[in-house]
Amino acid sequence: METKTKKVLGVVGLVILLLVVFNYSSREVPLGGFQNGIVLTVATTSQLSVGTTAISVFATSTCATRVISTTDRAIMLTFSDRLNQTPTGVFGHLQSASTTVSYDAGIYGCGLYKVFGFDAKSNITVTELR
């Protein structure tokens, strides 16, 4: 009986060790943000009207940071087209009304950004820096 218990505990320990190793090896590593003092240039800037149907606002693959300013309406964002993510009224990253947020590429990436407006006419300004 003692030998079976040791074998079971050994197998359980091995499974736990494998789960821990797999968990750490499958994590995405952030690229890190830009250092202070690096000069960036404006690549694009646009004023957009977004509504209750999500639209793509950035689709380039290289950037340093992306800046989004809202007026008097909040918006929802998704930062990737991975798994075909699309923001809705209950899914995505909320950016409050009357705010300007810089989304660092080292954290949020340079993939496809989509925006959903809670109102028929939400106005935003988007700027991409390189």
Secondary structure, DSSP 8 states (H G I E B T S, - for coil): -HHHHHHHHHHHHHHHHHHHHHHHHTS--------TT----EEEEEEEEE-SS-EEEE--S--SEEEEEE-SS-EEEE---GGG----SSSSEEE-TT-EEEEEHHHH-SS-EEEEESSS-EEEEEEEE-
